[in-house]
């Protein structure tokens, strides 16, 4: 029987140790990106570096009446300037990837936004995922661009391995939005747009909990409901948005809130984009 030299055995042991370390790194700090053959990484709020796989999804919906009443100038990208493009329903802000500890990954590896990839989805996207601002938010490549570009590059790229590309991200978000119809749930419970009525916050939360068996997260601007967020496991079954549901469900909202009717008004047109 032929035996390996001592130095060869030592080298093999070192190789196995390196392989084991790499496996641990993949398991702790991120997933493997099949497209580029690298660990998924990006610029996070903690200063960048490797980012581990997300824990759950958060679908953030915005109430146009609250956003649009702050409109001061019009442009072609601002849905507040056209009643037909800004229906009295909750519209999509984004589908975000979250960690259970309250932080989130952002700007993971992936292709830059390309509107041609979602050309067959533009009609529903313009209606149910419009921009309610003339501002151009920054993407992950330090360039200002469309609202959709910001949402895909900051959040969508981190949805791997559940979502694999730009088209799947936007299609998945639309499907979840239509399946869990927050507007329909609240309207059926009597919470409808009004510039005079105020509704009990607890009643709104209870309506969502009864419909989806999960506690939402709400934010307000003054006494007006601004955003309502529903959270999901990776298989898109609803879950509570946080462990401390009593605190986070109320967010910045008072005990009674309003759902302002469409807030657009006669505003001057401008080619100048507002800061986002």
JOVENFEN-V738273 format. One record per run of one state. SS is the DSSP state (H for helix, E for strand, L for the rest). FROM is the first residue (numbers start at 0). TO is the last residue. Records with the same first field share a line. If there is no record, write none. Layout:
SS = FROM-TO + FROM-TO
This chain:
L = 0-4 + 29-30 + 33-36 + 39-39 + 42-47 + 50-54 + 68-71 + 74-77 + 81-81 + 85-88 + 98-113 + 128-136 + 138-142 + 144-145 + 154-154 + 158-164 + 179-180 + 188-197 + 212-215 + 221-222 + 232-236 + 239-243 + 248-254 + 258-266 + 269-275
H = 5-28 + 63-67 + 78-80 + 82-84 + 114-127 + 146-153 + 155-157 + 165-178 + 181-187 + 200-211 + 244-247
E = 31-32 + 37-38 + 40-41 + 48-49 + 55-62 + 72-73 + 89-97 + 137-137 + 143-143 + 198-199 + 216-220 + 223-231 + 237-238 + 255-257 + 267-268
